[in-house]
Amino acid sequence: MVKQLIQTGIAAIVLVATLYTGNVIAHGRVSLEEDSCVRQIGENMVHLSAYQPQYDESGHYCTDIPMAGDTYLVIDLIDSALRNMPVAVKVFRGSESEGETVLQLPAEYHPDGVINGVGTLEKGLYSLVITAEGIPPLKYQYRLRVEMVDYMKLLRASIAPMMGLLLLIWLAFRIKRSERFRNWLASRRSGR
């Protein structure tokens, strides 16, 4: 009986670990099409990375920036077509149509495919708009969250462990109520 209980517990732990690995891998091992930091219009793609070396020298972020302060924004123009047209960048507090402009980079050609900018971002929501002045104009948008908790992401990350815990509790309850387990306990007690 104990052997079955241990095997069931190990199986439940393996199940929970299998379901939870997607959150561990997250950003590092995904294709460009699945990367949450990439925006695509037609064949043209851009990639956003945000850095805050004053807090974490090796950390890079996308739309969830952990601390307020100076933030280095790096936009990679993945497709060569974007490198041959003027591209402008604007960061607004709030939504695109309202709010103060925090960072504005004028439309320029970027033959190396990299756009850099530094802005001081306080706690709150921001919109980052990348405009490629082609025919037709291309507009990429990101919603930046600075020093804010994304409760939906937190909820999604906690669902698998909660399900595993509920499964273990249910199994323990079923085993405890089983006649076989009661007989085994009674034999252990009478053997003393």
Number of C-alpha atoms within 10 A of each C-alpha: 11 9 8 10 13 11 12 15 16 12 13 18 17 13 15 19 14 11 16 17 12 11 13 9 10 11 15 8 9 11 10 15 11 11 15 16 18 21 20 16 10 7 8 14 19 20 19 20 17 22 20 21 13 9 13 9 9 8 11 16 15 21 19 17 22 15 16 17 17 16 20 18 21 17 20 20 22 18 14 14 15 22 19 17 18 16 23 18 22 18 25 22 22 18 14 17 9 10 13 13 15 17 17 16 15 11 15 16 17 17 15 11 17 15 19 13 15 17 14 11 24 17 15 14 18 24 23 25 18 21 18 23 17 14 7 7 10 16 17 17 15 18 19 22 23 20 17 15 12 10 9 9 10 10 10 10 17 13 14 19 16 12 15 19 15 12 16 17 12 12 16 15 11 12 16 13 11 11 11 12 15 13 11 12 14 11 11 10 9 7 7 5
